[in-house]
Amino acid sequence: MKKLFTVASAFLLFGCAELQQVASQYPNLGSMANADIAAGLKEALNKGIDQQVTKLTATDGFYKNQMVKILLPPELQKVDKGLRDIGMGSLADEGLKVLNRAAESAVKESIPIFSDAVTKMTFTDAKNILLGTDNSATMYLQNSTSNALYTKFSPKVETSLAKVGADKVWANIITKYNSIPLVTKVNPDLKDYVTRKAMDGVFTMVAVEEKKIRTDVNARTSDLLKRVFAMQDNKR
């Protein structure tokens, strides 16, 4: 009965046509393979969130991780140079650090958003994802959820900018820079910039874990992951 319920639930969730298309690629794996593929891909993404994204929430999770460290956009690079030229390098350094601190704080509050996005995904092209590149599942998640995630994530970044004092630091930086004679005044949208960079960082780290699961059998820490990604190994 439990097996029949699992299969029925899978068909309701992912659609008969899509599952039949996937099933045709795996004629010897049985009907349970269809649900396994979708569930395994979701588990891989959730594992990426749990194993890698949580690292970003620690102090220096962004700032000392060269893969995701938030650097200054072109508009603010001239601000950085201008401050250093007048002997205010320490203020410029602090400005960069607090942007990363804001991202670290915001991601901590937003992990449930990413997890919920995984739960709600419909893997209509599960076969292509499974047999795709080392970051296919991550790219699917990014393409499917970025707009909704931005809407939910942006207010948390705004709160984090205030929480870590980044708004005050950058108000001071911009005021001092704009007071330098002959410079073109700037008024950057830090909330938008940090939101997008923080999201980029999250997807980057999810991709790290996905690649590990795809290429290292020891990273497949559950029977489901071993079974599903063995399909990928056999097709490569």
N, C-alpha and C positions, 0 to 999 in steps of 0.2 A: 504493500500500500504506500509506504513512504517513497519507494522508487517511482511509482506511478505519479504520485503527487509532485515530485521534483521535476519529472519530465513535463507534466502538464503545466506547471508553473513557468518553466523555461519557455515553452511555446507561447504562452500568454505574454511573457515579457519581451521576447525578442522577435516574434513573428514567424509564422510557419514558412513563408517563402525564403526568408533569410537563412533560417536554420537548415532548410533543405539544400540550399546552395552550399552552405558550409559542409553539410553531411556528405555531399557528393564528392568532396575532396578527400574524405576519409572513410572509404567504404568498409574498412575492416575494423573500425573503432567502435561501432555500436551507437545507439541513439543517445546514450549518456554523454558522448563526446561533445555534442552541441552545447549543452549546458556547461560542461566543463571548460570549454574554450572561453566563453564569456566570463564565467566565474574566475577562471585562472588569470585572465587579463586584468580584471578588477582587483584581484588579490595582489597582483604585481604592482599596480598603481598605488594601492593602499599601503603596501610595504614600502614603496618609495617615499610616501608621505611620512610614514612612521619612522623609517630608518634614516632618511636624509633631510627632509624638510624640518624636522624637529631640531636638527643641528643648527639651523639658521636662527632659531629663537634664542640661542645662548648669546651672552656678551661676546662680541667679535665674530658672531656667526656669519655675518656678511662682511664685516670690516677686514677680517684676516683670512677670508676665503677668496683667493684670487679668481676663482671661477665665477663668483657672483658679486664681488665687491662693487658697490655703487660708486662710480666715478662721476666727476662733474660733467654736465652737458657743455657743449661748445660755448653757449652764452655765459656760463659761469666760469669757464676756464680763464676768460679774460679778467673776470673779477678776482680769481685766485692770483693771477699774475700781477694785477694791479696792486693788491694788498701786499704781496711779497716785495714788490718794487719799493714800497714806502715803509718797509720794515715791520709789517704786520703778518708775518708768516705763521705765527702761532694761532692767530685768529682764523686764518685760511685753513689750517690743519683741523681746527675744531669744527669748522663748518662742514668739512668732508666727513668727519667722524660722526657728527650728529645725524646726518642723512642716513648713514648706515645703521645707527642706533634706532632710528625711527622705523626702518624696515624690519629690524630684528624684533622690535616690540609689536609691530602690526602683524607679522606672520604668526606670532604666538597666539594672537586673538583670532586668527582666521583659519587655522588648521581645520576646524569643523566645516568651514565653507568648502574647502577643497575635498574633504572626505565625502561630503554630501553630494558634490558634483560627480564623484566617481560612482556613488550609489545610483544616481539617476541616469547615468549614461546608458544608451541603447547601442549595443555593438552590432549594428546592421551589417557592418563589413568586418566581422570578427576574423574571418579567414585571412583577409588582406593584412590586418594588423598583426596577427600572430606570425605570418610568414613575411612580414615586411622588414624594414631596417631596424637597427638596434634601439631606435627611439620612436617607433611607429605608434605605440600605445600612448606615449607622452604627447606626441604631436596631435593625436586624435583628441586627447583630453584638452589640450591647449586650444585647438581650433573649435571645439564644441562648447567650451565654457568660458572663454576669455571675456566676452562682453558681459555676461552675467556676473562673473567674478569681479570684474572691474567695478561694476555698480555697487557690489557689496563690500569690496575691499577698500575703495577710496575713502569712505568715512572713517574706517579704522586707521588708515594711514594719517588722516588729518588729526585724529585723536592722539596718535602716537607722536606726531611731530610736536604737539603741545606737551605731551607727557615727558619726553626726553629733553625738552627745552630747545628743540631745533628751530621752532618758529621765532623765538627771541634771539637766538644766536644769528640766524640769517637776517632778521630785521636789522640787527646791528651791523652785520657785514654789508648788506645792501646800502644802508644809510651812509656808512663810511666810504664805500666805493663810489657811490653817486656824488659824494662831496669832493672827489678828486677833480681838479680842474680839467676841462676839455674831454672828459670821458663821455661816452654815450651811456645814458642812464639805463638801468635794467630793472625789470620787475618780473622775475621768473615765477612760474607756477610750480612750486616745489611739490605740492600734493600730487599733481598729475605725474610728475617725473618720478617721484619715489614710488608711487603706486605701480607704475609700469615696470620699473626696475625690480621691485620686490617680487612681482609676479613672474618676471623673467627668471629671477633667482630660484623661485619655487619650481618652475618647470625644468630648469637646468638640473636641479638636484633629483627630481623625480626621474629624469632621463638617466642619471648616473646609476640609480638603483635598477632601472629597467634593463640597461645594458649589462649590468652585473648578473642579473637573473638569466638573461638570454645567453650569456657567454660562459658563465661559471656555474657548473652543476651544483657546487657546494653552496651557492647562494639560494638555491631552491629549497627553502626550509620547510615545506609542507608537501604532503603527498600530491595535493592538487597541482602545485607548481611544477613538481617533478613530472607528473603525467602530461600536463598540457604543453610544457615547453619541450618535452621529449618529441612531441609532434613536430615542432619547429626544427629540432635537430635532425630528424629523419628526412625533412624536406629540403634541407640545405645541401 
